[in-house]
Each structure stands twice: as structure tokens, then as C-alpha cells.
Amino acid sequence: MKKWILVGLSLVIVAAVGGVNAFFCFRQSSELENAMNRIGQLEQAQAEQQSALQSSADKVQSLEGGIELVNLKLALMETGIENLNEAVNDIGADFSLFNTGLDALTGELESIRAVLSSLGADYIDAAAIARETEPVIVYIEASLFSFRVSGSGILVSQAGHVITNYHVIEGMNSIHATLSTGQRFAAAVIGFDAGRDIAILKLDSPRLDFPSARLGDSSQLAAGQDVLALGFPYPLGDNIPGNMSVTRGVVSAVRSFDGYEYIQTDAAINPGNSGGALIDLTGELIGVNVAKYVDIDIEGIGFAIPVDEIKSFILEHVG
């Protein structure tokens, strides 16, 4: 009987030990599986971190490449700026040389002008100068109803601006200008200075190829200098339009009276010559004929407005 009790106890002990072992084996197996799962998660996280690290490394490499490219472009820009500075310096030197050459040329032209002005009739072809200048001289007809007057004018722009004396067109409601070619145009007054007795007209034409006078320098005039007076003295203008008259003389003096400066000349300036040109022997305009001093005991005294006194007036209206 005791034997079977011992056997039973042994079986119980064995079963208990087996259960305990089975419990611990199951628990260890579950912990091992959890550990393996955790290891898998850690390996996946490590892989993700390595991927992110590789991506960051790629971005860093790309940024380094971009920085290198920017540095290269900056170097090229610096080189370009240096080349531009050199070019600017070269241009400045070229301009300096150009200005020096221009100053020298201006001096030579002044010398030539002085020589030409000082030459006598044997050396200057006044007829050629008059022919060269004739295209810029115009015959002006102005009227107010049946009252008519005539005078002369000077083309001062290729757009058809004409200067003349204000007293030629004062109060007139119809103005026409005839060129040396015989072409006749209506004209309108666009500006005047009654005190200075100067007016500027605009021919009614869209043309931009009219001949234009070359403006000289009246500040350099000297007594005894040869000059030509061009215009249409009355009554020749009325009878022979298109044919101007030329008279020759000298600068007698430069005088001031009534608050204005005038060129005095012995070149014949007759009625109708008003608004015509007084030119030097280079063909440049030095004055605008304005009046003749008339007295039974006086002859050879005519007056012209110096061109320097009307240059700003011309520029104001012609541009």
C-alpha cells in the first residue's frame, strides 16, 4: 500500500515538475518571440535611419555641388566686372582722345574761318557762297485783306521753320513763303519778340528735308570783315519771285542802342531785305537784316540783328 502511495506521489511530483517546466518553457518562448519582434523593429528603424542618413548625405553633397557652382559663377562675375571696368576705362580714354581731337579740330576750323574772313576779293568767290546759301533764303508775302507787304526770311530747320523780322508779318492774317525753287507754302507765326523785332514762322508742310542755314558766331566779328547781305529788296521781290539779291560790304561796327545790340554794315539793305541774311565769307549766318538808316546826307548804313542774340529764341521754338 505504501508502495502505491509513493508511486502516486512520484507521479504527482513528476507531473508538477513537468507543468512547471512547460510553463517556464512557454513563457521563455513568448519572451523570445517578443525579443525577436523587438529586434526586427529595431533593425527596421535602423534601416530607416540609415536611409534618412543617406538621403541627408545626398542633400549635403548636392548643396556642396551647388555651392561650388555658385562660387564658380561668382568668380566668373568678378572676372566679368574686371573686364567691364577695363572696357569702361578704355572708353573713357577713347572719349578723352576724341575730345582732344574735337578741340583741335574746332581750333583748326576757327583758324580757317579767320583766314577765310581775312582774305580779299581775289581769293574768295562770293558768288559761289551766295549760290550755296540761296536755298535757305525765302521770299515772304503777308497781307491783311487788300493791304500787302513783302520781305525776306531764313530757313533755320529742316522741318520748315523760318525766321524773319516781326515788322514784316505784324498784324497780317495771311502769310506765304516762296523758296528759291519757286515752291510756295502758307506759313503761320509760332513765336515772336516784338522788342527784338524777330519772329519765327512754320511752313505748312510735313517735309523734313528743307535746307537749313548754318548759324555762325557773331561774337567774333571784327570791323572791316567782309559780309554778304541776301534777300528780296522791294519791289524786286514782287516782280521777280525766286531770285534773291546779293550785296557785299563789310562790318562797319557793332553798336548798341535802344537796349539792343546791332551789326552795322555798309552792305546795301533796302526795304524788302528785312528778315534776310547777313552771312560771312564761310557762308555762316551772322545776322538777320533789319533796317537801313535813311537820310539825304547819309548812305551805306544798314543794321542786322546779331545771330548770337536770337539763338536761344530759335532753339526755344525749333528745339
KOLBA-476701 format. One record per residue (C-alpha): residue number from 0; residue in three letters; x, y, z. Coordinates in Angstrom, 1 decimal, decimal comma, m for minus. Layout:
BEGIN
node kepa NUM | guvex ala | x X | y Y | z Z
...
END
This chain:
BEGIN
node kepa 0 | guvex met | x 0,0 | y 0,0 | z 0,0
node kepa 1 | guvex lys | x 2,8 | y 2,4 | z 0,9
node kepa 2 | guvex lys | x 4,4 | y 1,5 | z m2,3
node kepa 3 | guvex trp | x 1,5 | y 2,7 | z m4,4
node kepa 4 | guvex ile | x 1,3 | y 5,9 | z m2,3
node kepa 5 | guvex leu | x 4,9 | y 6,5 | z m3,1
node kepa 6 | guvex val | x 4,3 | y 5,8 | z m6,7
node kepa 7 | guvex gly | x 1,4 | y 8,2 | z m6,8
node kepa 8 | guvex leu | x 3,4 | y 10,9 | z m5,0
node kepa 9 | guvex ser | x 6,2 | y 10,4 | z m7,5
node kepa 10 | guvex leu | x 3,8 | y 10,8 | z m10,4
node kepa 11 | guvex val | x 2,3 | y 13,9 | z m8,9
node kepa 12 | guvex ile | x 5,8 | y 15,4 | z m8,4
node kepa 13 | guvex val | x 6,8 | y 14,5 | z m11,9
node kepa 14 | guvex ala | x 3,6 | y 16,0 | z m13,3
node kepa 15 | guvex ala | x 4,1 | y 19,1 | z m11,2
node kepa 16 | guvex val | x 7,7 | y 19,5 | z m12,3
node kepa 17 | guvex gly | x 6,6 | y 18,9 | z m16,0
node kepa 18 | guvex gly | x 3,9 | y 21,5 | z m15,7
node kepa 19 | guvex val | x 6,3 | y 24,0 | z m14,1
node kepa 20 | guvex asn | x 8,9 | y 23,2 | z m16,9
node kepa 21 | guvex ala | x 6,2 | y 23,6 | z m19,5
node kepa 22 | guvex phe | x 5,0 | y 26,9 | z m18,0
node kepa 23 | guvex phe | x 8,6 | y 28,2 | z m18,0
node kepa 24 | guvex cys | x 9,3 | y 26,9 | z m21,5
node kepa 25 | guvex phe | x 6,1 | y 28,6 | z m22,8
node kepa 26 | guvex arg | x 7,0 | y 31,8 | z m21,0
node kepa 27 | guvex gln | x 10,5 | y 31,8 | z m22,3
node kepa 28 | guvex ser | x 9,2 | y 31,0 | z m25,8
node kepa 29 | guvex ser | x 6,8 | y 34,0 | z m25,6
node kepa 30 | guvex glu | x 9,6 | y 36,3 | z m24,3
node kepa 31 | guvex leu | x 11,9 | y 35,1 | z m27,1
node kepa 32 | guvex glu | x 9,3 | y 35,8 | z m29,7
node kepa 33 | guvex asn | x 8,7 | y 39,3 | z m28,3
node kepa 34 | guvex ala | x 12,5 | y 39,8 | z m28,2
node kepa 35 | guvex met | x 12,7 | y 38,7 | z m31,9
node kepa 36 | guvex asn | x 9,9 | y 41,1 | z m32,8
node kepa 37 | guvex arg | x 11,7 | y 43,9 | z m31,0
node kepa 38 | guvex ile | x 14,9 | y 43,1 | z m32,8
node kepa 39 | guvex gly | x 13,0 | y 43,2 | z m36,1
node kepa 40 | guvex gln | x 11,6 | y 46,6 | z m35,2
node kepa 41 | guvex leu | x 15,0 | y 47,9 | z m34,2
node kepa 42 | guvex glu | x 16,5 | y 46,6 | z m37,4
node kepa 43 | guvex gln | x 13,7 | y 48,3 | z m39,4
node kepa 44 | guvex ala | x 14,2 | y 51,5 | z m37,5
node kepa 45 | guvex gln | x 18,0 | y 51,3 | z m38,1
node kepa 46 | guvex ala | x 17,3 | y 50,7 | z m41,8
node kepa 47 | guvex glu | x 15,1 | y 53,8 | z m41,9
node kepa 48 | guvex gln | x 17,6 | y 55,8 | z m40,1
node kepa 49 | guvex gln | x 20,4 | y 54,7 | z m42,5
node kepa 50 | guvex ser | x 18,1 | y 55,6 | z m45,4
node kepa 51 | guvex ala | x 17,4 | y 59,0 | z m43,9
node kepa 52 | guvex leu | x 21,1 | y 59,5 | z m43,2
node kepa 53 | guvex gln | x 21,9 | y 58,5 | z m46,8
node kepa 54 | guvex ser | x 19,3 | y 61,0 | z m48,1
node kepa 55 | guvex ser | x 20,8 | y 63,7 | z m45,9
node kepa 56 | guvex ala | x 24,3 | y 62,8 | z m47,2
node kepa 57 | guvex asp | x 23,0 | y 63,1 | z m50,8
node kepa 58 | guvex lys | x 21,4 | y 66,5 | z m50,0
node kepa 59 | guvex val | x 24,7 | y 67,7 | z m48,4
node kepa 60 | guvex gln | x 26,6 | y 66,5 | z m51,5
node kepa 61 | guvex ser | x 24,0 | y 68,3 | z m53,7
node kepa 62 | guvex leu | x 24,4 | y 71,5 | z m51,6
node kepa 63 | guvex glu | x 28,2 | y 71,3 | z m51,8
node kepa 64 | guvex gly | x 27,8 | y 71,0 | z m55,6
node kepa 65 | guvex gly | x 25,5 | y 74,0 | z m55,7
node kepa 66 | guvex ile | x 27,9 | y 76,0 | z m53,5
node kepa 67 | guvex glu | x 30,7 | y 75,1 | z m55,8
node kepa 68 | guvex leu | x 28,7 | y 76,2 | z m58,8
node kepa 69 | guvex val | x 27,8 | y 79,5 | z m57,1
node kepa 70 | guvex asn | x 31,5 | y 80,1 | z m56,3
node kepa 71 | guvex leu | x 32,3 | y 79,4 | z m59,9
node kepa 72 | guvex lys | x 29,7 | y 81,9 | z m61,1
node kepa 73 | guvex leu | x 30,9 | y 84,4 | z m58,6
node kepa 74 | guvex ala | x 34,4 | y 84,0 | z m59,9
node kepa 75 | guvex leu | x 33,1 | y 84,5 | z m63,5
node kepa 76 | guvex met | x 31,2 | y 87,6 | z m62,4
node kepa 77 | guvex glu | x 34,3 | y 89,0 | z m60,7
node kepa 78 | guvex thr | x 36,2 | y 88,4 | z m63,9
node kepa 79 | guvex gly | x 33,4 | y 90,0 | z m66,0
node kepa 80 | guvex ile | x 33,4 | y 93,0 | z m63,7
node kepa 81 | guvex glu | x 37,1 | y 93,4 | z m64,0
node kepa 82 | guvex asn | x 36,8 | y 93,2 | z m67,8
node kepa 83 | guvex leu | x 33,9 | y 95,7 | z m67,7
node kepa 84 | guvex asn | x 36,0 | y 98,1 | z m65,6
node kepa 85 | guvex glu | x 38,8 | y 97,8 | z m68,1
node kepa 86 | guvex ala | x 36,4 | y 98,4 | z m71,0
node kepa 87 | guvex val | x 35,0 | y 101,5 | z m69,2
node kepa 88 | guvex asn | x 38,5 | y 102,8 | z m68,7
node kepa 89 | guvex asp | x 39,3 | y 102,2 | z m72,3
node kepa 90 | guvex ile | x 36,1 | y 104,0 | z m73,4
node kepa 91 | guvex gly | x 37,0 | y 106,9 | z m71,1
node kepa 92 | guvex ala | x 40,4 | y 107,1 | z m72,7
node kepa 93 | guvex asp | x 38,8 | y 107,0 | z m76,1
node kepa 94 | guvex phe | x 36,4 | y 109,8 | z m75,2
node kepa 95 | guvex ser | x 39,4 | y 111,8 | z m73,8
node kepa 96 | guvex leu | x 41,2 | y 111,3 | z m77,1
node kepa 97 | guvex phe | x 38,0 | y 112,2 | z m79,1
node kepa 98 | guvex asn | x 37,5 | y 115,4 | z m77,1
node kepa 99 | guvex thr | x 41,1 | y 116,3 | z m77,6
node kepa 100 | guvex gly | x 40,8 | y 115,7 | z m81,3
node kepa 101 | guvex leu | x 37,5 | y 117,6 | z m81,4
node kepa 102 | guvex asp | x 39,1 | y 120,6 | z m79,6
node kepa 103 | guvex ala | x 42,0 | y 120,5 | z m82,0
node kepa 104 | guvex leu | x 39,6 | y 120,4 | z m85,0
node kepa 105 | guvex thr | x 37,5 | y 123,2 | z m83,6
node kepa 106 | guvex gly | x 40,6 | y 125,3 | z m83,3
node kepa 107 | guvex glu | x 41,6 | y 124,5 | z m86,8
node kepa 108 | guvex leu | x 38,1 | y 125,4 | z m88,1
node kepa 109 | guvex glu | x 38,3 | y 128,7 | z m86,2
node kepa 110 | guvex ser | x 41,7 | y 129,4 | z m87,8
node kepa 111 | guvex ile | x 40,4 | y 128,5 | z m91,2
node kepa 112 | guvex arg | x 37,3 | y 130,8 | z m90,6
node kepa 113 | guvex ala | x 39,6 | y 133,6 | z m89,5
node kepa 114 | guvex val | x 41,8 | y 133,1 | z m92,6
node kepa 115 | guvex leu | x 38,9 | y 133,0 | z m95,0
node kepa 116 | guvex ser | x 37,3 | y 136,1 | z m93,4
node kepa 117 | guvex ser | x 40,5 | y 138,0 | z m93,7
node kepa 118 | guvex leu | x 41,1 | y 137,1 | z m97,4
node kepa 119 | guvex gly | x 40,2 | y 139,7 | z m100,1
node kepa 120 | guvex ala | x 38,0 | y 139,6 | z m103,1
node kepa 121 | guvex asp | x 40,8 | y 138,0 | z m105,2
node kepa 122 | guvex tyr | x 40,7 | y 134,8 | z m103,0
node kepa 123 | guvex ile | x 37,0 | y 134,5 | z m102,1
node kepa 124 | guvex asp | x 34,3 | y 133,5 | z m104,6
node kepa 125 | guvex ala | x 31,4 | y 135,5 | z m103,2
node kepa 126 | guvex ala | x 29,1 | y 134,3 | z m106,0
node kepa 127 | guvex ala | x 29,7 | y 130,6 | z m105,0
node kepa 128 | guvex ile | x 29,0 | y 131,4 | z m101,4
node kepa 129 | guvex ala | x 25,8 | y 133,2 | z m102,4
node kepa 130 | guvex arg | x 24,7 | y 130,3 | z m104,5
node kepa 131 | guvex glu | x 25,4 | y 127,9 | z m101,7
node kepa 132 | guvex thr | x 23,3 | y 129,9 | z m99,3
node kepa 133 | guvex glu | x 20,4 | y 130,9 | z m101,6
node kepa 134 | guvex pro | x 18,3 | y 127,7 | z m100,9
node kepa 135 | guvex val | x 17,8 | y 128,9 | z m97,2
node kepa 136 | guvex ile | x 16,6 | y 132,4 | z m98,2
node kepa 137 | guvex val | x 12,8 | y 132,7 | z m98,7
node kepa 138 | guvex tyr | x 10,6 | y 135,5 | z m100,1
node kepa 139 | guvex ile | x 7,7 | y 136,4 | z m97,7
node kepa 140 | guvex glu | x 4,4 | y 137,8 | z m98,7
node kepa 141 | guvex ala | x 2,0 | y 138,9 | z m96,0
node kepa 142 | guvex ser | x m1,4 | y 140,6 | z m96,3
node kepa 143 | guvex leu | x m4,3 | y 141,9 | z m94,3
node kepa 144 | guvex phe | x m7,3 | y 141,9 | z m96,6
node kepa 145 | guvex ser | x m6,1 | y 144,1 | z m99,5
node kepa 146 | guvex phe | x m3,0 | y 145,5 | z m97,7
node kepa 147 | guvex arg | x 0,1 | y 143,6 | z m98,8
node kepa 148 | guvex val | x 3,7 | y 143,7 | z m97,7
node kepa 149 | guvex ser | x 6,8 | y 141,7 | z m98,6
node kepa 150 | guvex gly | x 10,1 | y 140,8 | z m97,0
node kepa 151 | guvex ser | x 12,7 | y 138,1 | z m96,6
node kepa 152 | guvex gly | x 13,2 | y 135,1 | z m94,3
node kepa 153 | guvex ile | x 15,7 | y 132,4 | z m93,5
node kepa 154 | guvex leu | x 15,1 | y 128,7 | z m93,1
node kepa 155 | guvex val | x 16,6 | y 127,6 | z m89,8
node kepa 156 | guvex ser | x 15,4 | y 124,0 | z m89,6
node kepa 157 | guvex gln | x 14,8 | y 121,0 | z m91,9
node kepa 158 | guvex ala | x 11,2 | y 120,9 | z m90,6
node kepa 159 | guvex gly | x 10,5 | y 124,3 | z m92,3
node kepa 160 | guvex his | x 11,0 | y 126,9 | z m89,6
node kepa 161 | guvex val | x 11,7 | y 130,4 | z m90,9
node kepa 162 | guvex ile | x 13,0 | y 133,5 | z m89,0
node kepa 163 | guvex thr | x 12,1 | y 137,0 | z m90,2
node kepa 164 | guvex asn | x 11,5 | y 140,4 | z m88,8
node kepa 165 | guvex tyr | x 8,4 | y 140,9 | z m86,7
node kepa 166 | guvex his | x 7,5 | y 144,1 | z m88,5
node kepa 167 | guvex val | x 7,2 | y 142,1 | z m91,8
node kepa 168 | guvex ile | x 4,3 | y 140,0 | z m90,5
node kepa 169 | guvex glu | x 2,9 | y 142,1 | z m87,7
node kepa 170 | guvex gly | x m0,9 | y 142,2 | z m87,8
node kepa 171 | guvex met | x m1,1 | y 140,2 | z m91,0
node kepa 172 | guvex asn | x m3,7 | y 137,4 | z m91,4
node kepa 173 | guvex ser | x m2,2 | y 135,7 | z m94,4
node kepa 174 | guvex ile | x 1,5 | y 134,7 | z m94,8
node kepa 175 | guvex his | x 3,1 | y 132,8 | z m97,6
node kepa 176 | guvex ala | x 6,8 | y 132,0 | z m98,2
node kepa 177 | guvex thr | x 8,4 | y 131,2 | z m101,6
node kepa 178 | guvex leu | x 11,6 | y 129,2 | z m101,8
node kepa 179 | guvex ser | x 14,4 | y 129,7 | z m104,3
node kepa 180 | guvex thr | x 12,9 | y 126,6 | z m106,2
node kepa 181 | guvex gly | x 9,7 | y 128,5 | z m106,7
node kepa 182 | guvex gln | x 7,7 | y 126,4 | z m104,3
node kepa 183 | guvex arg | x 5,2 | y 128,4 | z m102,3
node kepa 184 | guvex phe | x 3,9 | y 127,5 | z m98,8
node kepa 185 | guvex ala | x 1,4 | y 129,0 | z m96,4
node kepa 186 | guvex ala | x 3,1 | y 129,9 | z m93,1
node kepa 187 | guvex ala | x 2,0 | y 130,5 | z m89,6
node kepa 188 | guvex val | x 3,6 | y 132,6 | z m86,8
node kepa 189 | guvex ile | x 4,6 | y 130,4 | z m83,9
node kepa 190 | guvex gly | x 6,6 | y 132,9 | z m81,9
node kepa 191 | guvex phe | x 7,8 | y 136,5 | z m81,9
node kepa 192 | guvex asp | x 9,7 | y 139,1 | z m79,9
node kepa 193 | guvex ala | x 8,4 | y 142,5 | z m80,8
node kepa 194 | guvex gly | x 11,1 | y 144,4 | z m78,9
node kepa 195 | guvex arg | x 13,9 | y 142,5 | z m80,7
node kepa 196 | guvex asp | x 11,9 | y 142,7 | z m84,0
node kepa 197 | guvex ile | x 12,2 | y 138,9 | z m84,6
node kepa 198 | guvex ala | x 9,5 | y 136,3 | z m85,5
node kepa 199 | guvex ile | x 9,6 | y 132,7 | z m86,3
node kepa 200 | guvex leu | x 7,2 | y 131,0 | z m88,8
node kepa 201 | guvex lys | x 6,4 | y 127,4 | z m89,6
node kepa 202 | guvex leu | x 5,8 | y 126,4 | z m93,2
node kepa 203 | guvex asp | x 2,6 | y 124,4 | z m93,7
node kepa 204 | guvex ser | x 4,4 | y 121,2 | z m94,9
node kepa 205 | guvex pro | x 5,2 | y 117,8 | z m93,4
node kepa 206 | guvex arg | x 8,6 | y 117,8 | z m95,1
node kepa 207 | guvex leu | x 11,7 | y 117,2 | z m93,0
node kepa 208 | guvex asp | x 14,2 | y 117,9 | z m95,7
node kepa 209 | guvex phe | x 14,2 | y 121,7 | z m96,1
node kepa 210 | guvex pro | x 17,6 | y 123,3 | z m96,4
node kepa 211 | guvex ser | x 18,8 | y 125,0 | z m93,2
node kepa 212 | guvex ala | x 21,1 | y 127,9 | z m92,5
node kepa 213 | guvex arg | x 24,4 | y 127,3 | z m90,7
node kepa 214 | guvex leu | x 24,5 | y 129,5 | z m87,6
node kepa 215 | guvex gly | x 27,7 | y 131,3 | z m87,1
node kepa 216 | guvex asp | x 29,3 | y 133,2 | z m84,1
node kepa 217 | guvex ser | x 28,6 | y 136,9 | z m84,2
node kepa 218 | guvex ser | x 30,7 | y 137,5 | z m81,0
node kepa 219 | guvex gln | x 33,9 | y 137,1 | z m83,1
node kepa 220 | guvex leu | x 33,0 | y 139,8 | z m85,7
node kepa 221 | guvex ala | x 35,6 | y 142,5 | z m86,4
node kepa 222 | guvex ala | x 35,3 | y 145,9 | z m88,1
node kepa 223 | guvex gly | x 36,3 | y 145,6 | z m91,7
node kepa 224 | guvex gln | x 35,3 | y 141,9 | z m92,0
node kepa 225 | guvex asp | x 33,6 | y 141,1 | z m95,4
node kepa 226 | guvex val | x 30,0 | y 140,2 | z m95,3
node kepa 227 | guvex leu | x 27,1 | y 139,5 | z m97,8
node kepa 228 | guvex ala | x 23,5 | y 140,6 | z m97,4
node kepa 229 | guvex leu | x 20,9 | y 138,3 | z m99,0
node kepa 230 | guvex gly | x 17,2 | y 138,9 | z m99,6
node kepa 231 | guvex phe | x 14,4 | y 140,3 | z m101,8
node kepa 232 | guvex pro | x 14,5 | y 144,1 | z m101,8
node kepa 233 | guvex tyr | x 11,3 | y 145,8 | z m102,7
node kepa 234 | guvex pro | x 10,0 | y 146,0 | z m105,4
node kepa 235 | guvex leu | x 12,1 | y 143,2 | z m107,0
node kepa 236 | guvex gly | x 10,5 | y 140,5 | z m104,8
node kepa 237 | guvex asp | x 7,0 | y 141,3 | z m106,1
node kepa 238 | guvex asn | x 8,2 | y 141,3 | z m109,7
node kepa 239 | guvex ile | x 10,8 | y 138,6 | z m109,7
node kepa 240 | guvex pro | x 10,0 | y 136,0 | z m107,0
node kepa 241 | guvex gly | x 12,5 | y 133,2 | z m106,7
node kepa 242 | guvex asn | x 15,5 | y 135,4 | z m107,5
node kepa 243 | guvex met | x 17,2 | y 136,9 | z m104,5
node kepa 244 | guvex ser | x 19,6 | y 139,9 | z m104,5
node kepa 245 | guvex val | x 23,2 | y 139,8 | z m103,1
node kepa 246 | guvex thr | x 25,0 | y 142,9 | z m101,9
node kepa 247 | guvex arg | x 28,5 | y 142,9 | z m100,5
node kepa 248 | guvex gly | x 30,1 | y 145,1 | z m97,8
node kepa 249 | guvex val | x 32,0 | y 145,0 | z m94,5
node kepa 250 | guvex val | x 31,1 | y 145,0 | z m90,8
node kepa 251 | guvex ser | x 31,4 | y 148,7 | z m90,0
node kepa 252 | guvex ala | x 30,9 | y 148,3 | z m86,3
node kepa 253 | guvex val | x 28,9 | y 146,5 | z m83,6
node kepa 254 | guvex arg | x 26,7 | y 149,1 | z m81,9
node kepa 255 | guvex ser | x 24,2 | y 149,1 | z m79,0
node kepa 256 | guvex phe | x 21,2 | y 151,4 | z m78,9
node kepa 257 | guvex asp | x 17,6 | y 151,2 | z m77,6
node kepa 258 | guvex gly | x 18,8 | y 148,4 | z m75,3
node kepa 259 | guvex tyr | x 19,8 | y 146,1 | z m78,1
node kepa 260 | guvex glu | x 23,0 | y 145,2 | z m80,0
node kepa 261 | guvex tyr | x 23,2 | y 145,6 | z m83,8
node kepa 262 | guvex ile | x 25,7 | y 144,9 | z m86,5
node kepa 263 | guvex gln | x 26,3 | y 148,0 | z m88,6
node kepa 264 | guvex thr | x 27,3 | y 147,2 | z m92,2
node kepa 265 | guvex asp | x 27,7 | y 149,2 | z m95,5
node kepa 266 | guvex ala | x 26,2 | y 146,2 | z m97,5
node kepa 267 | guvex ala | x 23,1 | y 147,6 | z m99,1
node kepa 268 | guvex ile | x 20,0 | y 146,7 | z m97,0
node kepa 269 | guvex asn | x 16,8 | y 148,0 | z m98,7
node kepa 270 | guvex pro | x 13,1 | y 147,7 | z m98,0
node kepa 271 | guvex gly | x 12,2 | y 144,0 | z m98,6
node kepa 272 | guvex asn | x 15,6 | y 142,9 | z m97,3
node kepa 273 | guvex ser | x 14,1 | y 142,9 | z m93,8
node kepa 274 | guvex gly | x 14,4 | y 139,4 | z m92,4
node kepa 275 | guvex gly | x 17,1 | y 138,4 | z m94,9
node kepa 276 | guvex ala | x 20,5 | y 137,0 | z m94,1
node kepa 277 | guvex leu | x 23,8 | y 138,7 | z m93,3
node kepa 278 | guvex ile | x 26,5 | y 136,0 | z m93,8
node kepa 279 | guvex asp | x 30,2 | y 135,9 | z m93,5
node kepa 280 | guvex leu | x 32,5 | y 134,6 | z m96,3
node kepa 281 | guvex thr | x 32,3 | y 131,0 | z m94,9
node kepa 282 | guvex gly | x 28,6 | y 131,0 | z m95,6
node kepa 283 | guvex glu | x 27,5 | y 131,1 | z m92,0
node kepa 284 | guvex leu | x 24,6 | y 133,2 | z m90,8
node kepa 285 | guvex ile | x 26,0 | y 136,0 | z m88,5
node kepa 286 | guvex gly | x 22,9 | y 138,3 | z m88,5
node kepa 287 | guvex val | x 19,3 | y 139,0 | z m89,6
node kepa 288 | guvex asn | x 18,9 | y 142,1 | z m91,7
node kepa 289 | guvex val | x 16,6 | y 144,6 | z m90,0
node kepa 290 | guvex ala | x 16,9 | y 148,2 | z m91,1
node kepa 291 | guvex lys | x 18,6 | y 150,9 | z m93,2
node kepa 292 | guvex tyr | x 19,4 | y 154,3 | z m91,9
node kepa 293 | guvex val | x 17,9 | y 156,7 | z m94,4
node kepa 294 | guvex asp | x 18,9 | y 160,4 | z m94,7
node kepa 295 | guvex ile | x 19,6 | y 162,7 | z m97,6
node kepa 296 | guvex asp | x 23,2 | y 163,1 | z m96,5
node kepa 297 | guvex ile | x 23,8 | y 159,6 | z m95,2
node kepa 298 | guvex glu | x 24,3 | y 156,3 | z m97,1
node kepa 299 | guvex gly | x 25,8 | y 152,9 | z m96,5
node kepa 300 | guvex ile | x 24,4 | y 152,4 | z m93,0
node kepa 301 | guvex gly | x 22,4 | y 149,3 | z m92,5
node kepa 302 | guvex phe | x 21,8 | y 147,2 | z m89,4
node kepa 303 | guvex ala | x 21,4 | y 143,5 | z m88,7
node kepa 304 | guvex ile | x 20,5 | y 141,6 | z m85,5
node kepa 305 | guvex pro | x 23,5 | y 139,5 | z m84,3
node kepa 306 | guvex val | x 22,7 | y 135,8 | z m84,6
node kepa 307 | guvex asp | x 24,0 | y 135,1 | z m81,1
node kepa 308 | guvex glu | x 21,2 | y 137,3 | z m79,7
node kepa 309 | guvex ile | x 18,5 | y 135,1 | z m81,3
node kepa 310 | guvex lys | x 20,0 | y 131,6 | z m81,0
node kepa 311 | guvex ser | x 18,1 | y 130,9 | z m77,8
node kepa 312 | guvex phe | x 14,9 | y 132,2 | z m79,4
node kepa 313 | guvex ile | x 15,4 | y 129,8 | z m82,3
node kepa 314 | guvex leu | x 16,2 | y 126,9 | z m80,0
node kepa 315 | guvex glu | x 13,1 | y 127,6 | z m77,9
node kepa 316 | guvex his | x 10,7 | y 127,2 | z m80,9
node kepa 317 | guvex val | x 12,6 | y 124,8 | z m83,1
node kepa 318 | guvex gly | x 14,1 | y 122,5 | z m80,4
END
